[in-house]
Amino acid sequence: MVTLQFTRHLFAFFPHLAEGQVQVQATTVAQALAALEALAPGIDFYLRDERGRVRHHVQIFIGNERIRDRRGQTDPLQPGDTVWILQALSGG
């Protein structure tokens, strides 16, 4: 299992993630995001564009390392890893 952690502003749209983390079975970041979408339908729209690439305002880290593959999210995950999903806020 890997742990996915989120920024708090996503809770407004996905209140069932309000604990701030979920655990999923995944061996790549792409699998983790697919598992997250199954738990929180619609969240993928906030994280990835229509081509499946991580959106510019979203950063994903495995532990302290930013993922390298923003297009396919093929970065490998190991059991016990923590994946941080951070989304910048903008507006005016």
C-alpha positions in Angstrom: 0.0 0.0 0.0 1.0 3.6 -0.6 -0.3 6.6 1.1 -1.7 9.6 -0.8 -1.7 13.0 1.0 -3.5 16.1 -0.3 -3.7 19.8 0.2 -6.7 20.9 2.2 -8.5 22.9 -0.5 -9.4 19.7 -2.3 -11.6 18.8 0.7 -14.2 21.4 -0.4 -14.8 19.5 -3.6 -14.1 16.0 -2.2 -15.2 16.0 1.5 -14.7 12.3 1.9 -10.9 13.0 1.6 -11.0 15.3 4.6 -8.8 13.0 6.6 -6.0 14.3 4.3 -4.8 10.9 3.2 -5.9 7.6 1.7 -4.1 4.3 1.1 -4.2 2.6 -2.2 -2.5 -0.4 -4.0 -0.3 0.9 -6.7 3.1 0.3 -8.3 3.2 3.6 -10.3 2.0 7.1 -9.8 -0.5 6.6 -12.7 -2.0 3.6 -10.9 -2.2 5.6 -7.7 -4.1 8.4 -9.4 -6.4 5.9 -11.1 -7.1 4.4 -7.6 -7.8 7.8 -6.3 -10.2 8.6 -9.1 -12.1 5.4 -8.1 -12.4 6.7 -4.5 -13.1 10.3 -5.4 -14.8 10.4 -8.9 -13.9 13.7 -10.6 -10.7 14.4 -8.9 -8.7 13.4 -11.9 -10.1 16.5 -13.7 -8.3 18.7 -11.1 -5.0 16.8 -11.4 -4.6 15.8 -15.0 -5.5 17.4 -18.3 -7.5 15.8 -21.2 -4.3 14.1 -22.4 -3.6 12.5 -19.0 -0.7 14.8 -18.2 -0.3 16.3 -14.8 -1.6 19.9 -14.9 0.9 22.7 -14.6 -0.5 23.9 -11.3 -0.2 20.4 -9.7 2.9 19.0 -8.2 3.3 15.4 -7.2 6.1 14.2 -4.9 7.1 10.7 -3.8 8.5 11.4 -0.4 10.7 14.5 -1.0 11.3 13.9 -4.7 9.1 15.5 -7.4 8.0 13.0 -10.0 9.9 13.0 -13.2 7.3 11.7 -15.6 4.5 14.3 -15.7 3.1 12.9 -19.0 2.6 9.2 -18.1 3.2 9.2 -14.4 5.4 6.0 -14.7 7.5 6.8 -11.7 7.6 3.6 -9.6 6.2 3.3 -6.1 7.2 1.0 -3.3 5.0 -0.3 -0.5 5.1 2.3 2.3 5.8 5.3 0.0 4.0 8.5 0.6 2.8 10.4 -2.5 2.1 14.1 -1.9 -0.4 15.8 -4.2 -0.1 19.6 -4.1 -2.2 22.0 -6.1 -1.4 25.7 -6.3 -4.2 28.2 -5.8 -4.6 31.2 -8.0 -7.1 33.8 -8.8 -7.8 37.4 -7.9 
